[in-house]
Amino acid sequence: MIIYLPTNIQKKLIPTLEKAGAREIGGVLMGEHIDEAKFRIVDLTIQKQFGNALFFLRLVRDAVGSLKKFFKQTGYNYRKFNYLGEWHSHPTFPPIPSQQDIQSMQEIVTDSDTGANFAVLIIVRLKTPQEIEATATVFLQDGQFFECELIKEKII
Ligand SMILES: [Zn+2]
């Protein structure tokens, strides 16, 4: 699976990550299905701090309003524009999924309420004040997960 991270999303994330400092932040990803196994991040929510740097609690409830707005803006074309997954930062350690992250994502994909048969987790951190370092992992309902290819559009 290939995930595209557009310039405007990176530009939204960089100051947010900078402001959050050592605090872990995150939210929900909204994606566009552009081809067979290719998705582009169209928007994301930036939710409040959930605890200390190592503690991440998912608050999809808080993202419902943003998702509804996204569905309206994209003409309720759920096959093309939909919830894609979650993102959060690892400000002080490498942007790879922790055991806790893997467990949380597996809960999300097996939760019948979300209706998703897969979910992507993007983990980010600031590499330099102008550049994001990130990984994307896709989680499937059968418990398998794979690293995706994450393509960052160049920031000009
Ligand atoms: Zn994490």
Residues whose N, C-alpha, C, O or C-beta is under 5 A from the ligand:
A	BS01	ZN	S98 D101
